[in-house]
Amino acid sequence: MRRVLTAATAALTLTTAGTMLTGGPGQAAPTAWGRPTVTLAPQPGAPGLGDSYFPDYGNGGYDVSHYDVRLRYDPATDRLSGTTTILATATEDLSRFNLDFLLDVESVRVNGWAASSSTAGAHELVVTPARTVTRGQQLTIVVRYDGIPSETLVGDYTGWTRTDDGALAVNEPESAWWWFPSNDHPLDKATFDVSVSVPTGVEVISNGVQPRPPLAEAGNRTRWSWRTTSPTATYLAFMAIGQYDIVTDTTPSGQPVVNAYSTSLGALGPAARASIERTAEIVDWESGIFGPYPFEAQGGVAGPVDGISFALETQTRPVYGPGFWRRGANTYVVVHENAHQWFGDSVSVADWRNIWLNEGFASYAEWLWSEEQGEGTAQEVFDFTYASYPADSGFWQVLPGDPGADRVFDDAVYDRGAMTLHQLRLAVGDDAFFEILPAWTAEHRYGNGTIEQFQALAERISGLDLDELFTTWLFTAGRPDVASAARKAASPPAEPKSWAKIREAHRLLEH
Ligand SMILES: [Zn+2]
């Protein structure tokens, strides 16, 4: 996936944080015994969750458990309106709190009482409830809104993609701001109900399962409903709206499958189907390596020709741009996006700095698939990848373990990221390596993780000190020396059969 936002957002971020964090200190009051005690007045919730790359993403002071997103959308005008009901628990005494959101807000209610709201910074909606919120209190926040997401810009950017026949709400990390108010950081996951009314004849696909079939509404409209019952990071919730052929099935393990293919794909359609229809097989193979599949449904969405150019691991159902099918079927991108269901979706970054935990692992899954398919061993793909970046290439200057906010989706995070995992595998041996992967997904299931926690787990299971390996491969600029590559320097490695497909997939995924 790729990020297109510019540094302008970061500048706004600091201003917002600086303004919003200036809450008054507690007031000292005398007690009956004459000793002062501190009575803390309710404070404003923080406008961010302290992410080291995106400090104003997400908000402090509450924890969301569920989003009920009920919308109405018209492809002809790109007008999106509706109501999101947020169920949350206050984690502090709050005088006010923020949501991340961009569309025009008509009203906000907190526990039934009308609340006032205003905007701040690049994407903050500041909500001041009529009554002070106390720590531990259950909050029902109802936001009514209306807007044209394709014309709602941060700088010159929108994360919403309007197409000829509808729209895609698919992006990373900025996606939610254009369609539902949220606590927009992977640290605060929640379950989702998404329902959208569209003109009859238009399809809507989202995460999870359909709790009820599409329902006819007045005015020749149809309401589509989707539900995901697993904790979901806000950027992994999605909508695809337009003209789609929907294919439903059940896996041998009993999971519902929903695949959808844009009718605009034309001659690309068969290659898309020959790739995405293998999702259940690929997920089953990945389950044998990464541990039990964490979610309640599977599938994939082949987006329209005028939609996104990348693919994203939207939870239970990745969305793919059309470019992956131009050279025929490509199962490598299906392997990549579904590997993210474990690495990224179930176990999410605790801070965006840890993006290697997503992209390095999803990329290495492709190398394992190459090995499985007899199209080149992981060692052969490693050797070829290593040799394809000369020592003086700028590629080696980007640190996969800390690439910087502007390089979250750099080649190095993917390719050097996968190389790092291969070096770990060589260092600890296959037995330990294939014990570490499912242990990681089990220990952090539905939660978050950091690179430091992964290193600690790998050291615990292998019994080795891996500090030098992690420091060299993730945190040190320059091309690391590798014995096998030096040995082969005289005769450059042959191109693995899988290379063209992996290269094609990464050319579109990386940025
Ligand atoms: Zn990825």
Boltz pocket constraint, residues with backbone or C-beta under 6 A from the ligand:
constraints:
  - pocket:
      binder: B
      contacts: [[A, 1], [A, 311], [A, 336], [A, 337], [A, 340], [A, 358], [A, 359], [A, 362], [A, 509]]
      max_distance: 6.0
